[in-house]
Amino acid sequence: MERVFDEELQFLKEKILRMAALVEDALSLAIDALKEQKEEPARAVLKNEENINVLDVEVDEICMRLLALRQPMAGDLRFITAGMKIGSDLERMGDLAVNVAELALDLARLPLLKPLIDIPRMSLLAQAMVRDAIEAFINRDDALGRDVCLRDDEVDALDDQIFRELLTFMMEDPHNIRRAVALILVSRNLERIADHATNIAEDVIYMVRGKTIKHHIEKNGIPRSTENQA
């Protein structure tokens, strides 16, 4: 029976890994569409959104079945409930990637406002946060989860920097407003993706240690111990 339960947990991990990979691909395609002013990558994001939604439903169903039939305790219980929440976070990230793709489609028809440097950098940071947050979940690595949480500040700083720069463009010439606002919205969507990655990392810390750090994370406020507490 225990072996079957382990296999079911592995199946859950695989679904979440697949979902995270699709989210990363969607974000990468959306940013490529934005940088290269091409519609094809953006349309691929819109086309593939349903795959993420289907996996979200499947993750929920697996978790509910495990909770009902296996009645897990302690660490396993936290792992399964974290899996449900992570599925929701990943589904929302998929929606945000779609938002970026739609903005890229709009901007593809307009002259490029400025060379894109900070937005692609911000996207790479957000993608790395997603990837590491999922790795932390799969490996029950609270230290990596802590590191992901701390990286959110860097993304927030870039979001602020991008907003200030684009505000200057709008003040200089009203004809820049449409394109600048679209880029600001891209930045905000990337910032929200990083927030969802942080949510996952916080869930990992709770899953491993049974301690909630949501809403009051501080650079010196998360102990570094990785000791697993049942």
C-alpha positions in Angstrom: 0.0 0.0 0.0 2.8 2.4 0.9 4.5 1.7 -2.5 1.2 2.5 -4.3 0.9 5.8 -2.3 4.5 6.7 -3.3 3.7 6.1 -6.9 0.6 8.3 -6.6 2.7 11.1 -5.1 5.2 10.7 -8.0 2.4 11.0 -10.5 1.3 14.2 -8.8 4.9 15.5 -9.0 5.0 14.7 -12.7 1.8 16.6 -13.4 3.1 19.7 -11.6 6.4 19.5 -13.4 4.6 19.3 -16.7 2.4 22.2 -15.9 5.4 24.3 -14.8 7.3 23.5 -18.0 4.3 24.7 -20.0 4.1 27.9 -18.1 7.8 28.5 -18.6 7.4 27.9 -22.3 4.5 30.2 -22.5 6.3 33.0 -20.9 9.4 32.5 -23.0 7.3 32.5 -26.2 5.4 35.7 -25.1 8.6 37.6 -24.5 10.1 36.4 -27.8 7.0 37.7 -29.5 7.5 41.0 -27.7 11.2 41.4 -28.5 11.0 40.2 -32.1 7.6 41.8 -32.9 6.3 38.5 -34.2 2.8 37.3 -33.9 3.4 33.5 -34.3 5.0 32.9 -30.8 2.2 35.0 -29.2 -0.5 33.0 -30.9 1.2 29.8 -29.8 0.8 31.0 -26.2 -2.9 31.6 -26.7 -3.4 28.2 -28.4 -1.6 26.3 -25.7 -3.3 27.9 -22.7 -5.9 25.2 -22.5 -3.2 22.6 -21.9 -2.3 24.4 -18.7 -5.9 24.6 -17.6 -6.5 20.9 -18.2 -3.5 20.1 -16.0 -4.7 22.4 -13.3 -8.0 20.4 -13.1 -6.0 17.1 -13.2 -3.8 18.2 -10.3 -6.8 19.2 -8.2 -8.5 15.8 -8.9 -5.3 13.9 -8.0 -4.9 15.8 -4.7 -8.6 15.4 -3.8 -8.4 11.7 -4.4 -5.3 11.3 -2.3 -6.8 13.3 0.5 -10.0 11.2 0.4 -8.6 7.7 -0.1 -5.2 7.9 1.6 -5.9 10.1 4.6 -2.3 11.3 4.6 -0.7 12.7 7.8 1.9 15.3 8.7 4.5 15.9 5.9 2.5 14.0 3.2 -0.6 15.9 4.0 1.2 19.2 3.7 2.8 18.0 0.4 -0.6 17.3 -1.1 -2.3 20.4 0.0 0.7 22.4 -1.2 0.3 20.7 -4.6 -3.3 21.9 -4.9 -2.2 25.5 -4.2 0.8 25.3 -6.5 -1.5 24.1 -9.3 -3.6 27.2 -8.9 -0.6 29.4 -8.8 0.7 27.9 -12.0 -2.6 28.2 -13.7 -2.7 31.9 -12.9 0.9 32.3 -14.2 -0.4 30.8 -17.5 -3.1 33.5 -17.6 -0.5 36.2 -17.0 1.7 34.8 -19.8 -1.4 35.0 -22.1 -1.8 38.7 -21.0 1.8 39.3 -22.1 1.2 37.5 -25.4 -1.9 39.6 -26.1 0.1 42.8 -25.4 2.9 41.5 -27.7 0.3 41.1 -30.5 -0.8 44.6 -30.0 2.7 46.0 -30.0 3.8 43.9 -33.0 1.8 46.2 -35.2 3.5 49.4 -33.9 7.0 50.7 -34.1 9.3 49.6 -31.3 9.3 52.3 -28.6 12.8 51.5 -27.3 15.2 48.6 -27.2 13.9 46.0 -24.7 16.6 45.3 -22.1 15.0 45.3 -18.6 11.8 43.4 -19.6 13.6 40.4 -21.0 15.9 40.4 -18.0 12.9 40.6 -15.7 11.3 37.7 -17.6 14.5 35.5 -17.1 14.4 36.3 -13.4 10.8 35.3 -13.1 11.3 32.1 -15.1 14.2 31.1 -12.9 12.1 31.8 -9.8 9.3 29.5 -11.2 11.8 26.8 -12.0 13.5 26.9 -8.6 10.2 27.1 -6.7 9.0 23.9 -8.4 12.4 22.2 -7.8 12.1 23.2 -4.1 8.6 21.6 -4.0 9.7 18.4 -5.7 12.8 18.0 -3.5 11.2 19.4 -0.3 14.0 21.9 -0.2 13.1 24.8 2.1 16.5 26.5 1.7 15.9 26.9 -2.1 12.4 28.1 -1.3 13.8 30.7 0.9 16.2 31.8 -1.8 13.3 32.2 -4.3 11.4 34.4 -1.8 14.4 36.7 -1.4 14.8 37.1 -5.2 11.3 38.7 -5.4 12.8 42.1 -4.4 15.0 42.2 -7.5 12.0 41.7 -9.7 10.0 44.4 -7.9 12.9 46.8 -8.3 13.0 46.2 -12.0 9.3 46.7 -12.2 9.7 50.1 -10.5 12.6 51.0 -12.8 10.7 50.1 -15.9 7.7 52.1 -14.8 9.8 55.3 -14.1 11.6 55.0 -17.5 8.4 54.5 -19.5 6.6 57.3 -17.6 9.4 59.6 -18.9 8.7 58.5 -22.5 5.0 59.3 -22.0 5.7 62.8 -20.6 8.1 63.5 -23.5 5.6 62.7 -26.2 1.9 61.8 -26.0 2.3 59.6 -29.1 4.3 57.2 -26.9 1.5 56.6 -24.4 -0.1 53.5 -26.0 3.2 51.7 -26.4 4.5 52.7 -23.0 1.4 51.7 -21.2 1.5 48.3 -22.9 5.1 47.8 -21.8 4.2 48.8 -18.3 1.4 46.2 -18.3 3.9 43.6 -19.5 6.2 44.5 -16.6 3.3 44.2 -14.1 2.3 40.8 -15.4 5.9 39.6 -15.0 6.0 41.0 -11.5 2.8 39.1 -10.7 4.3 35.9 -12.1 7.3 36.4 -9.7 4.7 36.9 -6.9 3.1 33.5 -7.7 6.5 31.9 -7.7 7.1 33.4 -4.3 3.7 31.9 -3.1 4.9 28.5 -4.2 8.2 29.0 -2.3 6.4 30.0 0.8 4.2 26.9 0.5 7.4 24.8 0.3 8.7 26.3 3.5 5.4 25.5 5.2 5.3 22.0 3.7 8.8 21.2 5.0 8.7 22.9 8.4 5.0 23.4 9.2 5.7 27.1 9.7 3.8 29.8 7.8 5.8 32.8 6.6 3.3 34.4 4.3 2.7 38.2 4.4 5.7 38.9 6.7 8.7 37.6 4.8 11.9 39.5 5.7 15.5 39.0 4.6 16.6 38.0 8.1 13.3 36.5 9.1 13.5 33.0 7.6 15.7 30.5 9.4 18.1 28.7 7.2 17.7 25.3 8.8 16.6 22.6 6.3 15.7 20.1 9.0 12.4 18.4 8.0 9.7 18.5 10.7 6.8 16.1 10.4 
